[in-house]
């Protein structure tokens, strides 16, 4: 039971980290730090989708970061890979 508890807490912690990166992507695009292009409408779900794709190192496909935002996306992918 303890192992199950630790796995659930770990998943919740990673989901929070992904949400923080999604917020950072949103703030970055609004402030002109870069933008996301492709199948992207600017909704919260789109930012979360991109954040999950980067964090899990699945890769970019339908949404691609452009400009300096590529650095933040790379950091998100590296964080997910290390964790």
PyMOL commands that set and color helices and strands:
alter all, ss='L'
color gray80, all
select helices_A, chain A and resi 2-30+44-55+69-82
alter helices_A, ss='H'
color red, helices_A
select strands_A, chain A and resi 35-38+63-66
alter strands_A, ss='S'
color yellow, strands_A
deselect
rebuild
show_as cartoon
